[in-house]
Amino acid sequence: LLGIVLCLQLYAQEQNVVQKADTKWFPEAKLGLFLHYGLYAIPAGVWKGKEYKGVGEWIQERAKIPISEYEQLATQFNPQQFDANEWVLFAKDCGFKYIVITTKHHDGFAMYKSDVSKFNIVDATPFKRDIIRELADACKKHGMKLGFYYSQSRDWHEADAEGNLWDFKGYQKNFQKYLDEKCKPQLQELLTRYGDVALIWFDGGRKMSDNESTQLVNWVHKFQPNCLTSSRIGNGRGDYETLSDNKLPTTTTDQAYEALFTHNFRSWGYSKTETKLRTPQELMEVLLNTISKGANLLLNIGPKPEGVFQEESIRDFRIIGKWINANAEAIYGSKGSPFPEMPWGYITSKPGALYLHVTKWPEDQKLSLPLNGRSSSAKFLVSGKKIKSKIAGENLLLSLPAKQPDEMCTVIKVSY
Ligand SMILES: C[C@@H]1O[C@@H](Oc2ccc([N+](=O)[O-])cc2)[C@@H](O)[C@H](O)[C@@H]1O
């Protein structure tokens, strides 16, 4: 009897073993473009004339919209201006090395041709085109890594999934039934029909049991062993850490982890009720703060229902993109700062080099760095122009010109 019990435990343990994927590419890539796109772009925070503040992609939950009514949005979804190559080339020009798009958000609508649920973009809309197919092809063509956001536990279209308490009041949910009949079959579709998938961006919701988290991570790695899974799968079973929404990292680490921010302060999906956008300077602060802690940054846009990005997002992302491309050496493959926060800006590091990202030009045109007397040289990264420097005790003292070469942020490379 003891033997049998031991075997069962082993088997269970076996079940709970997660094969981890190789995260090497992730910290190298540093910058990802997050795209929250779906039916919720149509109401954009407004339902039957009533404005709902906050996250636009939650409109069905906020307005307690019955499935029968929400499904009608699919009959209006027709993004005729959608051009996958345009989206991917824009992302590339702005310095993003991977894209993560919502394949299914909490409303349960599949933005790809799914044989598991008719509630999908090909079968339920006049558009009838598979946006994920076209994006996967364009990413492959332009060498852009592609990841899929998938809401594994919240699905307001399914009685047995998490979240819809207005259509299914008092209904006894069988969550494993939802995992077996929709979640896992759809993940299989996404991991077997769209080429290499860089990562599955699982998202919060129902507290997953360790068995459920392990089940889904093993399921993903069964079809694509190198596909990363995000930590919102729960129970520490993900391949890399994601921070809470719009939260800056507090510690510097070499672990693979990611901060996520929206261009629109308050909504991930396109919104007409939340219109305040982060300025290019605010986006820069988020970018520099994040990479100076060794983390990746996933920056979000909510595309408009007609299939294009807001003008303001295109304008602001191109502004920071220009800076990112000019200072690429100080970003991709860099690690966080070995020093505490600096009053004048941020630091990223590489072997034998420190990159000083100066956003607040020192009035006294002096900048000191505790380099313990190590001999070093300093130059402006973009122009290559040398900077006068001398060792003063433990510190390296740099003498800067009066005018800051790049108002947005000037990078000084210190080689030691
Ligand atoms: C990226 C965002 O993720 C979730 O929102 C969350 C999930 C988890 C936290 N959290 O852990 O703090 C906060 C918001 C979604 O509900 C939201 O619609 C969006 O997709």
The ligand as an SDF file (V2000), in Angstrom:
LIG
                    3D

 20 21  0  0  0  0  0  0  0  0999 V2000
   -2.6980   44.4880  -18.6390 C   0  0  0  0  0  0  0  0  0  0  0  0
   -3.9780   44.5410  -17.8290 C   0  0  0  0  0  0  0  0  0  0  0  0
   -4.0220   43.3940  -17.0230 O   0  0  0  0  0  0  0  0  0  0  0  0
   -5.2180   43.1430  -16.2870 C   0  0  0  0  0  0  0  0  0  0  0  0
   -5.3620   44.0560  -15.2450 O   0  0  0  0  0  0  0  0  0  0  0  0
   -4.6520   43.8200  -14.1210 C   0  0  0  0  0  0  0  0  0  0  0  0
   -4.1620   42.5650  -13.7720 C   0  0  0  0  0  0  0  0  0  0  0  0
   -3.4080   42.4120  -12.6360 C   0  0  0  0  0  0  0  0  0  0  0  0
   -3.1410   43.5220  -11.8940 C   0  0  0  0  0  0  0  0  0  0  0  0
   -2.3250   43.3910  -10.7130 N   0  0  0  0  0  0  0  0  0  0  0  0
   -1.7900   42.2900  -10.4650 O   0  0  0  0  0  0  0  0  0  0  0  0
   -2.0840   44.4250  -10.0360 O   0  0  0  0  0  0  0  0  0  0  0  0
   -3.6730   44.7770  -12.1920 C   0  0  0  0  0  0  0  0  0  0  0  0
   -4.4500   44.9160  -13.3260 C   0  0  0  0  0  0  0  0  0  0  0  0
   -6.4340   43.2480  -17.1720 C   0  0  0  0  0  0  0  0  0  0  0  0
   -7.5530   43.1030  -16.3570 O   0  0  0  0  0  0  0  0  0  0  0  0
   -6.4460   44.5640  -17.8960 C   0  0  0  0  0  0  0  0  0  0  0  0
   -7.5970   44.6250  -18.6930 O   0  0  0  0  0  0  0  0  0  0  0  0
   -5.1970   44.6510  -18.7530 C   0  0  0  0  0  0  0  0  0  0  0  0
   -5.2000   43.6180  -19.7060 O   0  0  0  0  0  0  0  0  0  0  0  0
  1  2  1  0
  2  3  1  0
  2 19  1  0
  3  4  1  0
  4  5  1  0
  4 15  1  0
  5  6  1  0
  6  7  1  0
  6 14  2  0
  7  8  2  0
  8  9  1  0
  9 10  1  0
  9 13  2  0
 10 11  2  0
 10 12  1  0
 13 14  1  0
 15 16  1  0
 15 17  1  0
 17 18  1  0
 17 19  1  0
 19 20  1  0
M  CHG  2  10   1  12  -1
M  END
$$$$
